[in-house]
Amino acid sequence: MMKFCEKCEAKLDKKTGLCLKCNDVPQISKNKINENEIGTLSDDSFPFEIKKYYEAKDIRKTLECDKMSGINYHNGMNFLTLIRYAHKLESNSNNPYLDVYNADSKKYYYTGKGGVGNQSSTGINGKVINAGKTNTVIHLFWQHNVNSKHEYIGQMHLENYELKEQRDKNNDIRKVIVFTLTR
């Protein structure tokens, strides 16, 4: 049974039960892609602006991201969303991902998915690795301070990736994939 907003009478989102008009969250327009082909969103059509800050919940809702994962793939539009949370630059059980921005080189170093044990180059990590071959666009959101909003950095280019050692959630040394991303 279809439900409607009490304020504006617009259809409520099936997943969240919220009104897309009244909640003031940018939405991906369904007509941005042709139903018969996979489309992509360019910087011009992406619902977030570069150098602006957004709540993680709004990013996740708008781009249909998983509530927990830092790397998300939108199959219908062939793009990846990488969401980085601020943390101390040391391995710890609360956050086993050592993501870094190097201001001198203007490169972002983003750790792949997998909190325990060695990370795999398949699955979502493989999607990032193969983004250039599959014409998959990578969008990066970066949180600079704990409990703050995320800055939309923009579309990123995967320059390369390396296997490095970091500690996992159990404090064990493991191999992780570190993606080098440039704007």
C-alpha positions, 0 to 999 in steps of 0.5 A: 500500500502506497503511503503519502506525506501528511505535509505535502502529499508526496509519495514516501520513500519505500525504504525509509518511510520519509518524504523526499521533498520535506526532508531536504536531502538531495536525491539522484534523479531516476531519469538521469540514466536510460533504463536500458544502459548503465549510466554514470553521474558526472560532477555536474549531475552529482547531487553533492557539491565539491568542497561542501560538507554533508552528514554521513546519513544524508550521503548514505540515504541519497546515494543508497549506501550501506549503513556501515560500509565505507566503500559502496557500489551503485550498480545502476549508475556504475559508481563507487562511494568512498566515505572516510571517517576521521580517526587517530593515525594508529591502528586500533580495535575501534578503527583498523583503517589508516586513511591519510591525506598527503597535502604535499602530493595532494593524494588520498590514501584509502584503506580497502574493506575488511576489518579482520585478517588479510584483505582480498582484492576481490569483491568491493575492493576489486571494484575499486581496483578495476574502476578504470577498466570498467569506467566506474566513477569513484566519489570520495567523502572525507571527514576531517575531524571526529563527529564532524560532517564529511567534505565531498572531495569529488571524482577521484582517479585510482593512481595505484594500490599497494599491499601494506601491513596494518593491525586489524580489529583483533590487533593482529598484523594483516595485509591491507589494500591501500588505494592511492587516489587523486582528484 
